[in-house]
Amino acid sequence: MAHSNSVQFHDSTIFSFKPLFAIRDFFILLASAWAEAKMMEQKSHKNSANW
């Protein structure tokens, strides 16, 4: 009985953490895309200054 309870608890823990990991991955993706956009913006400013 105790074993089945611990397995149940373990399953629910994994289930509750999945959305958190998805949100974390989403923010990591957002941050990397923002950093890349900033870098490209800096490059475009340098290129437009050469005109």
Residue frames as a rotation matrix with the C-alpha (Angstrom) as fourth column:
MET 1
0.571 0.821 0.000 0.00
0.821 -0.571 0.000 0.00
0.000 0.000 -1.000 0.00
ALA 2
0.491 -0.448 -0.747 2.74
0.131 -0.810 0.572 2.44
-0.861 -0.379 -0.339 0.92
HIS 3
-0.563 -0.753 0.341 4.59
0.426 0.089 0.900 1.62
-0.708 0.652 0.271 -2.26
SER 4
-0.146 0.581 0.801 1.60
0.975 -0.054 0.217 2.44
0.169 0.812 -0.559 -4.48
ASN 5
0.798 0.429 -0.422 1.14
0.529 -0.835 0.151 5.74
-0.288 -0.344 -0.894 -2.62
SER 6
0.070 -0.857 -0.511 4.75
0.086 -0.505 0.859 6.74
-0.994 -0.104 0.038 -3.20
VAL 7
-0.652 -0.249 0.716 4.47
0.689 0.199 0.697 5.89
-0.316 0.948 0.042 -6.90
GLN 8
0.362 0.865 0.346 1.29
0.921 -0.390 0.010 7.95
0.144 0.315 -0.938 -7.14
PHE 9
0.716 -0.141 -0.684 3.02
0.243 -0.868 0.434 10.89
-0.654 -0.477 -0.587 -5.47
HIS 10
-0.372 -0.928 0.027 6.03
0.264 -0.078 0.961 10.52
-0.890 0.365 0.275 -7.76
ASP 11
-0.373 0.308 0.875 3.81
0.928 0.117 0.354 10.56
0.006 0.944 -0.329 -10.86
SER 12
0.708 0.706 0.004 1.95
0.705 -0.708 0.044 13.67
0.034 -0.028 -0.999 -9.71
THR 13
0.360 -0.661 -0.658 5.26
0.163 -0.651 0.742 15.42
-0.918 -0.374 -0.127 -8.98
ILE 14
-0.657 -0.601 0.455 6.55
0.520 0.075 0.851 14.75
-0.545 0.796 0.264 -12.49
PHE 15
-0.022 0.741 0.671 3.24
0.977 -0.125 0.171 15.94
0.210 0.659 -0.722 -13.94
SER 16
0.810 0.384 -0.443 3.29
0.508 -0.837 0.204 19.20
-0.292 -0.391 -0.873 -11.98
PHE 17
0.052 -0.877 -0.478 6.87
0.141 -0.468 0.873 19.99
-0.989 -0.113 0.099 -13.01
LYS 18
-0.237 -0.170 0.956 6.34
0.913 0.296 0.279 19.52
-0.331 0.940 0.085 -16.75
PRO 19
0.712 0.518 0.474 4.57
0.656 -0.731 -0.187 22.89
0.250 0.444 -0.860 -17.27
LEU 20
0.783 -0.484 -0.390 7.33
-0.067 -0.689 0.721 24.62
-0.618 -0.539 -0.573 -15.30
PHE 21
-0.226 -0.892 0.392 9.97
0.402 0.281 0.872 23.12
-0.887 0.355 0.295 -17.57
ALA 22
0.051 0.323 0.945 7.97
0.998 -0.050 -0.036 24.17
0.036 0.945 -0.325 -20.62
ILE 23
0.953 0.301 -0.017 7.68
0.301 -0.947 0.109 27.73
0.017 -0.109 -0.994 -19.30
ARG 24
0.415 -0.878 -0.236 11.40
-0.034 -0.275 0.961 27.79
-0.909 -0.391 -0.144 -18.48
ASP 25
-0.329 -0.527 0.783 12.29
0.739 0.373 0.561 26.55
-0.588 0.764 0.266 -21.97
PHE 26
0.484 0.594 0.643 9.95
0.855 -0.476 -0.204 29.15
0.185 0.649 -0.738 -23.48
PHE 27
0.952 -0.134 -0.275 11.66
-0.016 -0.920 0.392 31.97
-0.306 -0.369 -0.878 -21.59
ILE 28
0.007 -0.987 0.159 15.11
0.185 0.157 0.970 30.66
-0.983 0.023 0.184 -22.53
LEU 29
-0.168 0.018 0.986 14.02
0.967 0.196 0.161 30.61
-0.190 0.981 -0.050 -26.17
LEU 30
0.810 0.537 0.237 12.57
0.564 -0.823 -0.064 34.11
0.161 0.185 -0.970 -25.84
ALA 31
0.702 -0.600 -0.383 15.74
-0.092 -0.609 0.788 35.45
-0.706 -0.518 -0.483 -24.22
SER 32
-0.277 -0.846 0.456 18.01
0.451 0.305 0.839 33.92
-0.849 0.438 0.297 -26.84
ALA 33
0.108 0.386 0.916 15.82
0.988 -0.140 -0.057 35.26
0.107 0.912 -0.396 -29.66
TRP 34
0.960 0.252 -0.124 15.87
0.272 -0.945 0.182 38.72
-0.072 -0.208 -0.976 -28.05
ALA 35
0.316 -0.925 -0.211 19.64
-0.010 -0.226 0.974 38.62
-0.949 -0.305 -0.081 -27.67
GLU 36
-0.342 -0.414 0.844 20.02
0.791 0.358 0.496 37.56
-0.507 0.837 0.205 -31.30
ALA 37
0.521 0.611 0.596 17.71
0.821 -0.549 -0.155 40.37
0.232 0.570 -0.788 -32.44
LYS 38
0.870 -0.272 -0.412 19.73
0.005 -0.829 0.559 42.87
-0.494 -0.488 -0.720 -30.41
MET 39
-0.109 -0.972 0.210 22.93
0.264 0.175 0.948 41.60
-0.958 0.158 0.237 -31.99
MET 40
-0.189 0.104 0.976 21.47
0.977 0.115 0.177 41.88
-0.094 0.988 -0.123 -35.48
GLU 41
0.852 0.519 0.060 20.23
0.521 -0.854 -0.009 45.38
0.046 0.039 -0.998 -34.66
GLN 42
0.497 -0.760 -0.419 23.72
-0.059 -0.512 0.857 46.40
-0.866 -0.401 -0.299 -33.62
LYS 43
-0.395 -0.636 0.663 25.12
0.605 0.364 0.709 44.96
-0.692 0.681 0.241 -36.86
SER 44
0.219 0.554 0.803 22.55
0.964 -0.249 -0.091 46.83
0.150 0.795 -0.588 -38.95
HIS 45
0.924 0.058 -0.377 23.43
0.174 -0.944 0.279 50.08
-0.340 -0.324 -0.883 -37.19
LYS 46
0.005 -0.996 -0.092 27.10
0.048 -0.092 0.995 49.53
-0.999 -0.009 0.048 -38.00
ASN 47
-0.400 -0.129 0.907 26.25
0.842 0.338 0.420 48.75
-0.361 0.932 -0.026 -41.62
SER 48
0.589 0.687 0.426 23.97
0.795 -0.589 -0.148 51.75
0.149 0.426 -0.892 -42.00
ALA 49
0.684 -0.410 -0.603 26.68
0.051 -0.798 0.600 54.03
-0.728 -0.441 -0.525 -40.57
ASN 50
-0.345 -0.879 0.328 28.96
0.405 0.176 0.897 52.99
-0.847 0.442 0.295 -43.42
TRP 51
0.221 0.492 0.842 26.56
0.970 -0.020 -0.243 54.28
-0.102 0.871 -0.481 -46.08
